[in-house]
Amino acid sequence: MTITIGVHSSNPSLYHLYHLTRLGLAQEELAPLGESVVFHPYTNGVRTGELLSRGVIDFGGTGSTPPVTAQAAGHDIVYTAVSAPRPEHGALLVSEDSPVRTVADLKGTTVHLAIGSWQTHLVAKALDDAGFSYADDITAVRSTDDSEELLRTGAVAAWVAQGAQLAAARRTGGLRTLIRTGDVITDRSVFFARRDLAESRPEVVEALTRALQRADDWAAAHPRRAAEIAAADLGGSADDWETALRTLPWRIEPVTDAFVAEQQEAADIFHRTGFIDRPVTVAHALAGSGADKAV
């Protein structure tokens, strides 16, 4: 059997596992089980649930939002592992002289963010905590290449930045952090698989989790080289990528009750605001919960 791993640039652990194919980390872990591995690159992590359901990939990873929206769309996924919290992975920025001083001041404004990613979770929960609604109190617009410029010129009120873009924006100056990610959500990387694989071949999932941790160990030990790989592939400077990558925990953890509770809170907020059109029971995306309980 060949295990197909989905990979996109927004999941750091999978990204580096893929770009370290010369080290054969995934293959080394799977070979004793009689399995081989291939990678399936794609650009939008929001599609991960769909790709799993269609059998295009067997295993993938994203931030916190896509697995919730995948469940809402009826995709039968199983959570397999998570990263440690990433409190400095991103931030909601405003211009230095902006009148926006609190989350409440965002009411009636336009916010740029990667809609459908963990950034939706961040903004929706921050607004919910302040008694406001993601659906009704802001205009959420998908980030573009010129989001930072639009923020600096006052065309938008706020922008969620992450990774090297956040490091570059802070280095340039003139912007202020309105929301620090770690003050609102844990912002974990989340890994999930097709139910048939997760439940019938748990040893394969365990092997993939070990491979992810080995990729994380490499990135933690070689931050400059990891930054150079990202800069050459994705753009930006190696210095900014190194700044960003050094904020990540590079640690894989098991799925816990606390994580399920975090995800359930997000799912409830998303349903209340209409971001998903039906309620989701996150615990149904655990191994052994039953395929008929995907939503």
N, C-alpha and C positions, 0 to 999 in steps of 0.2 A: 504494500500500500504506500502511496505517496501522500504526505501531509502537505497541504497548501496553506501557507501563512500569508495573510493579507498584510500589506505594509504601506504606510503613507507617512509623510514627513511630519505630521502633527503628533505622532506618538514616539517620543524619544527612544524608548527601549526597543521597540520593533524596528525603528529606523536604523539604529546602530547594529542591531542583530543582522539586519539585511546587508548593511554596508561592511560588515565584518565576515562576509561569506568566505573570504580567503582563510579565515580561522576555522571555519566549519563548525561553529559552536552548536547550532541546531542539529546538524547531521551527526555530530559526535554523540549527542544525547539520545537521538532517535535510533541510531544504528543497532545498538544492542537489542532493540525491540523489533528488529527486522523492518524498520520503516525508513523511507527516504523523505526528502523535503524539497519543496520548491517554494519560491516567493512570488506573490502576485501583487505588484505595485499598482496603486491607484491614488487618485489625488484628493478625494473627499471622504474623510472618515465617517461622515454622516451616512454613507452608503454601506457601512460594515454589516449591519443587520440584514439588509437585502442580499448582499453577496453571500453571507452565510446561508440564508434560506434557499438561495438558488443553487447552492453547492459549488459556487465559484471558488470559495475559500472554506477552510475548515476551522480557522482560528484567526482572531484579529484583536485589535485593541484601539481604544479611543480615549477621550476624556469622559466626564460623567454623564453628559446629556445623551449622546447617541444610543446607548443601550436602552435608555428609558423610551426614547422615541421609537426604537426598534420594537420593543414590546408593545407599544401602543399601536404600531402598524401590523401587529399579529405575527411578528417573526419570533420563532421559538429558539431563544438563546439561553446559554448557561454561563453565568459568571464563573471565572476560574481563578483569578488573582487580581490584585490591585498593587499600585505603587504606594509607597509612603506618601503622606501629604506633601504638596508642593506649594507652600505659602507664598513664595516669591516668584512663581512662574509667570504671573501676569498682574495687571493692575488696570483700573479704570482711571484714565487720565483726563484732566481738564487743563485749559490754559492757565498760566500763572496768575493772570489778572481777571480770571473768570468770576462772575458773581455767584457761580455755583459753589457753595461751600459745604453743603450736606446733600445726602441722597434726596431729601425732600425737594431741594432746589432743581432737581432734574425734571420735575413735573412740567409737561408741555414742551420738552426739548427733544432734539434728535440725537440719538446715541448710535455710534458706529460700533459694530461687533461682528464676530464670526457667528452668524445665526445658526443654531443647531449644534454648536460646539459647547464645551464647558463654559464658554463665555456667556451663553444664554442662562445657564444655571447661576452664574455669579450675579448677573444684573437682575434676573427675576427674583432671586432670594434677597438681595440687598433692598430692592423695592418693597418686597413683601414684608420684610422685617420692619420697614419704616411705615407700613400701612398703605403702601401704594401698589399699583398694578402694572406689570410689564405690558399687558395688553392695552390698558386704557390711559396710562399716565405719561408714557413716552412714545416716541416714534423710533422703533428699532430698525436700523438700516444695515444691510450687510456691508462689512468693511471692504474697502477697495485699496488699490495701491496708493491712492492719494488721501487716505483717511487722516494721516498725520498732518498733512498740509491743510486740509479742511478744518481740522481742529485748531491749528495755529492761526488761521485767518478768521476764525469765528463762525464759519459756515455750519459747523456742528458743535454741540455743547460738550460732548464727551466721546472718548474712544477707548475701547479695551485693547491694550497692546500686550504682547507676550514675546518671550524669547529674545532673539537678537533685535527685533524691532523695538521692544521695550528698552533694551540696553542702549540702543542708538538714540532713542528719543530722550532718555534721561541724560545721556552724555551731551547732547546738543543743548539741553536746558530750555527754560521757558515754559515748562509744563509742570503740573502739580498732580500728585496722586490723591484722588478723591476716595477711592476704595482700594485697600490692599487686599488681595485675594484671600490670604490666610485669615483675615478678620471676618470673612463671610462664609467661605466654603473650604473644605479640605483640598479640593482640586487634585484628585488622584488620577493617574492613568488607570484605565480599567481594561481588563482582558476578558474576552468571552469567546465561546465556541459554539458550534452546532451541538444540539442536545445529544444526537446519536453518538457523536465522538466523545463528548464529556462523560456520558453515562456508561458507554460500552467499553471505552478505552481510557480509563482514568490514568493509567500509567503513561500514556502518550501526553496527556495534559501535564502531568508532573514533569515529564522530560522537557516539554516546551517551557515550563516555568523555570526550570533550572537553566535552560539556555538563555532565557531573558535575563536572569540574574547574572549570568556570566558576561553577557553583553553590557549590563549595567556596571559590573565590576571593572570591565575594560575602560568604559567611558569615564568612570570616577578616577581611575588611575592615569588616564591619558587625556585630560581635558583639552589640551592644546591640539592634539591630533584629532580628537572628535570635533572640535571647533573648525579645524581646517577642512575636514570632510564636509561638514554642513555648509560652510561658506562657499566652497567650490561647487557644491550641488545646488544650493538654494539661494545663493546671493547673500549680500551683506558682508561685513568684515569679520575676519577670524577673531579679532579682539572682542567684538560685540557678542559673537557666538560663545566665546569662552566665558565671558561675564555671565551670559544666560545659563549656560550648561553647568556652571559651578553652583548655581542656586538649586539645582535639582537633587533629590535625595539619593537617587540611584539604588533604590532598595525595593524589592518585590515582597509583598506581604499576602497572607491568605485573606479570603473573603470572610469578614466577621459580621456579627449581628449589628455592630455599630455602623459599618459601611452600608449594610442593607437599610438601616434606619435613615442614613444620610440620603440614599437614593430614593427612598420612599417619600421623604420630605420634598425632594426635588420634583418627583412625579406628581405629588399632590398640588404643588404650586403650578406646575405646567398645566395640569388639568383645570385648575381654578381660573387660570388666565387664558385658556383656550389654545395654548401652544400645542397641546395634544388634545384630541377630540374625545377621548374616553379614559376612564380611570385605569391605572396600572397597579398591579400588586407585584412589587419588586421581588418578593420572596418566591414567586412562581418561576423566576429565572435562576433558581438554584438547582443543582443536580438532585434528582430524586423527587422533584416537586410534581412531575407529571407533565407530559407534552401538551395535554389538553388544557393546561392552565397558563398558557403563554402570556395572556393579558391579565 
